[in-house]
Amino acid sequence: MAMLVHKTRQSTVEPERVQLHLSGPILAQALSNVVAGCEELGGVERYAAALNLKASMFQDALGENKVRCLELEQLMGLCVFMSTVRRRIAPYLDPTGFAKIKRALTDLLDGANDTSTANARVAAFCNGFPDDKKHRWVRDLAAEVLHNTDPERYPVMTRWVWDAKANTGVIREIWHGENVDHMTIPVPDEYDTFVVLREELSQFLTSNGVFSNVIHYVDLLCAQVYAEYISAQGGSFLRTDFSAPEDPMQHTRRILGLDGVKPGSARTRLRSVDGDAFVLEDVKLLEQEN
């Protein structure tokens, strides 16, 4: 008797897309506020240009396997533009600590073209350091490096955008729902979540007339949302990192690391691979004009 062999067609099951419930009115108000605030400092396009320059600095120092040639002075220069990293990374800015960070960054960027390994690489990066409050900046360092070396492929994944364990960040501030302050938002702080967030914010921006530099506008909008949260906290512990603002965009600039260059300074502490200092006078990095 002949045996009947049943062949089953193998199918690939796509992972379920992260569902984000975002508040249109909150986003609209944040967009209005950021446009108005930027007008006092040369317009929102100036901020987008500054973010583009920030990314070019990271790419020059770390992109295309340049991380293997990274020097301590270059890392220190990059830290100026990472607000949640620069104040806490100091214990590692010696030869021993720098060597550890350089190895971790090399592994983080190895295979970065494959976003399917993003979560694993970020986790491995964080696991190389102690898991305590003093090292919460480590995830932000990984997120900043991935985003700024390849902004198209990696959205901002810092804790201020979303920290699932702490249930805090931009996602909570723009979440649509009742009693949001007393609920745990059921989304992970993983790569797919941040991609979906950027996609939805990009759609929101284009529907409101933003058609160029959308990636940088998403970053700016997110920073504005979190800056408003910080302002609303008044005298809370957040003032240890973000003091009372002197202008409506101070918190936003600090979150994005754009306060890394003091007004009146044309050069940064970061030098390029060929040894030249970055010159910022072309975009006049957000100096307040008299």
Secondary structure, DSSP 8 states (H G I E B T S, - for coil): ---------------------B-HHHHHHHHHHHHHHHHTTT-HHHHHHHHHHHHHHHHHHHTTTGGGG--HHHHHHHHTT-HHHHTT-GGG-SHHHHHHHHHHHHHHHTTTT-GGGHHHHHHHHHHTS--SGGGTHHHHHHHHHHHHH-TTT-----TTT-BTTTTBSHHHHTB-STTGGGS-----SSHHHHHHHHHHHHHHHHHTT--SSHHHHHHHHHHHHHHHHHHHTTTSGGGGTS---SSTTHHHHHHHTTTSS-TT--EEEEE-TTS-EEE-TTTGGG----
